[in-house]
Amino acid sequence: GKQEKGYIKEIRSDGNISLSLQPVGAEAASSLNTKILSKLRENNGTLPVSDKSDPQVISG
């Protein structure tokens, strides 16, 4: 089978765990911060997006 890296999202009261294939919590925030800062550096401190921008442009 295929192996994937997973992150524990929650340990449920029934003893099972909920997994995420994306980082959760502080690790996810740190990764996102790094990505945003990198994009800002590439674009001289600005990003051509606003609250009215298409979500696909923002996530690009």
MODELLER restraints for C-alpha pairs under 7 A, 6 or more apart:
rsr = mdl.restraints
at = mdl.atoms
rsr.add(forms.Gaussian(group=physical.xy_distance, feature=features.Distance(at['CA:5:A'], at['CA:21:A']), mean=6.54, stdev=0.5))
rsr.add(forms.Gaussian(group=physical.xy_distance, feature=features.Distance(at['CA:6:A'], at['CA:19:A']), mean=6.14, stdev=0.5))
rsr.add(forms.Gaussian(group=physical.xy_distance, feature=features.Distance(at['CA:6:A'], at['CA:20:A']), mean=5.66, stdev=0.5))
rsr.add(forms.Gaussian(group=physical.xy_distance, feature=features.Distance(at['CA:6:A'], at['CA:21:A']), mean=4.76, stdev=0.5))
rsr.add(forms.Gaussian(group=physical.xy_distance, feature=features.Distance(at['CA:7:A'], at['CA:19:A']), mean=5.50, stdev=0.5))
rsr.add(forms.Gaussian(group=physical.xy_distance, feature=features.Distance(at['CA:7:A'], at['CA:20:A']), mean=5.13, stdev=0.5))
rsr.add(forms.Gaussian(group=physical.xy_distance, feature=features.Distance(at['CA:7:A'], at['CA:21:A']), mean=6.16, stdev=0.5))
rsr.add(forms.Gaussian(group=physical.xy_distance, feature=features.Distance(at['CA:7:A'], at['CA:22:A']), mean=6.84, stdev=0.5))
rsr.add(forms.Gaussian(group=physical.xy_distance, feature=features.Distance(at['CA:7:A'], at['CA:23:A']), mean=6.03, stdev=0.5))
rsr.add(forms.Gaussian(group=physical.xy_distance, feature=features.Distance(at['CA:7:A'], at['CA:24:A']), mean=6.95, stdev=0.5))
rsr.add(forms.Gaussian(group=physical.xy_distance, feature=features.Distance(at['CA:8:A'], at['CA:17:A']), mean=6.85, stdev=0.5))
rsr.add(forms.Gaussian(group=physical.xy_distance, feature=features.Distance(at['CA:8:A'], at['CA:18:A']), mean=6.13, stdev=0.5))
rsr.add(forms.Gaussian(group=physical.xy_distance, feature=features.Distance(at['CA:8:A'], at['CA:19:A']), mean=4.76, stdev=0.5))
rsr.add(forms.Gaussian(group=physical.xy_distance, feature=features.Distance(at['CA:8:A'], at['CA:20:A']), mean=6.43, stdev=0.5))
rsr.add(forms.Gaussian(group=physical.xy_distance, feature=features.Distance(at['CA:9:A'], at['CA:18:A']), mean=5.31, stdev=0.5))
rsr.add(forms.Gaussian(group=physical.xy_distance, feature=features.Distance(at['CA:9:A'], at['CA:19:A']), mean=5.20, stdev=0.5))
rsr.add(forms.Gaussian(group=physical.xy_distance, feature=features.Distance(at['CA:9:A'], at['CA:20:A']), mean=6.07, stdev=0.5))
rsr.add(forms.Gaussian(group=physical.xy_distance, feature=features.Distance(at['CA:9:A'], at['CA:24:A']), mean=6.68, stdev=0.5))
rsr.add(forms.Gaussian(group=physical.xy_distance, feature=features.Distance(at['CA:10:A'], at['CA:17:A']), mean=5.66, stdev=0.5))
rsr.add(forms.Gaussian(group=physical.xy_distance, feature=features.Distance(at['CA:10:A'], at['CA:18:A']), mean=5.06, stdev=0.5))
rsr.add(forms.Gaussian(group=physical.xy_distance, feature=features.Distance(at['CA:11:A'], at['CA:17:A']), mean=4.48, stdev=0.5))
rsr.add(forms.Gaussian(group=physical.xy_distance, feature=features.Distance(at['CA:11:A'], at['CA:18:A']), mean=6.41, stdev=0.5))
rsr.add(forms.Gaussian(group=physical.xy_distance, feature=features.Distance(at['CA:40:A'], at['CA:46:A']), mean=5.59, stdev=0.5))
rsr.add(forms.Gaussian(group=physical.xy_distance, feature=features.Distance(at['CA:40:A'], at['CA:47:A']), mean=6.38, stdev=0.5))
rsr.add(forms.Gaussian(group=physical.xy_distance, feature=features.Distance(at['CA:49:A'], at['CA:58:A']), mean=6.55, stdev=0.5))
